[in-house]
């Protein structure tokens, strides 16, 4: 008994095209995920003056084999409100924001990668 599989060269080409499409879409997907997290962080940030909430930024680095988003506030005291001090307990709003936005991050990245693959497949 012998087995003959058809379409392997075409499948390899399609997988290579999908890999290229995902690599090209990675910075866009990471930025969209970072912006989803930033929206959640702004909504949960402590509001004495609103400076911490308005300072939340998204920076994307595209080095090497992917992209990384750095999301967070730029005020010098935000870490104390988040983690606490000897005198004040932390609010842990940054971690809560990350936990709450996981579903939205996965959904937005999946949609971007799916669209990129569908455009790039032979």
C-alpha positions in Angstrom: 0.0 0.0 0.0 1.3 3.4 -0.9 0.2 6.9 0.0 0.5 9.9 -2.3 -0.1 13.4 -0.8 -0.9 16.2 -3.3 -0.4 19.9 -2.8 2.6 19.9 -0.4 4.5 22.5 -2.5 1.5 24.8 -2.6 0.9 24.4 1.1 4.5 25.3 1.9 4.2 28.4 -0.2 1.0 29.4 1.5 2.5 28.9 5.0 5.6 30.9 4.0 3.3 33.7 2.7 1.2 33.6 6.0 4.4 33.8 8.0 5.5 36.9 6.1 2.1 38.5 6.5 2.1 37.9 10.2 5.6 39.4 10.6 4.6 42.5 8.6 1.4 42.9 10.7 3.1 42.4 14.1 3.8 46.1 14.7 0.2 47.1 13.9 -1.2 44.3 16.0 1.0 45.1 18.9 0.2 48.8 18.7 -3.6 48.0 18.7 -3.2 45.8 21.7 -1.2 48.4 23.5 -3.9 51.0 22.8 -6.5 48.7 24.2 -4.5 48.3 27.4 -3.9 52.1 27.5 -7.6 52.8 27.3 -8.2 50.4 30.3 -5.4 52.0 32.2 -6.8 55.5 31.7 -10.2 54.3 32.9 -8.7 52.8 36.1 -6.0 55.4 36.9 -6.3 57.2 40.2 -7.7 60.7 39.7 -6.5 63.3 42.1 -5.5 65.7 39.4 -5.9 63.5 36.3 -2.2 63.9 35.4 -1.4 60.2 35.7 -4.4 59.2 33.5 -3.5 61.7 30.9 0.2 60.6 30.9 -0.5 57.0 29.8 1.5 56.4 26.6 2.0 53.5 24.1 5.5 53.0 22.6 6.1 50.1 20.2 9.6 48.7 19.5 10.0 46.6 16.4 13.3 44.9 17.0 14.3 41.5 15.9 11.6 38.9 15.2 8.6 40.8 16.4 7.3 43.9 18.2 6.9 44.9 21.8 4.5 47.5 23.3 5.5 49.4 26.4 2.3 50.9 28.0 2.2 53.0 31.1 2.1 56.4 32.7 4.9 58.8 32.6 4.3 60.7 35.9 7.1 60.2 38.4 4.8 59.2 41.2 2.5 56.7 39.3 4.5 53.7 40.6 3.8 54.7 44.2 0.1 54.9 43.6 0.2 51.5 41.9 2.6 49.5 44.2 2.2 51.5 47.4 4.7 52.7 49.9 5.5 52.0 53.6 2.7 54.5 54.5 0.1 53.9 51.8 -1.1 50.6 50.3 -1.0 50.2 46.5 -4.0 50.4 44.3 -2.6 47.9 41.7 -4.5 49.6 39.0 -1.9 48.8 36.3 -2.1 45.0 36.9 -5.9 45.2 37.1 -5.9 47.0 33.8 -3.7 44.3 32.2 -5.9 41.5 33.6 -9.2 43.2 32.4 -7.9 43.9 28.9 -6.6 40.4 28.0 -9.8 39.4 26.1 -9.8 42.6 24.1 -6.1 42.3 23.3 -6.4 38.8 22.1 -9.5 39.7 20.0 -7.9 42.7 18.3 -4.6 40.9 17.6 -6.5 37.9 16.2 -8.5 40.1 13.9 -5.4 41.9 12.6 -3.4 38.7 12.0 -6.4 37.0 10.4 -6.9 39.9 8.0 -3.2 39.9 7.1 -3.1 36.2 6.5 -6.2 36.2 4.3 -4.7 39.0 2.2 -1.3 37.3 1.9 -2.4 33.7 1.2 -1.8 32.5 -2.4 
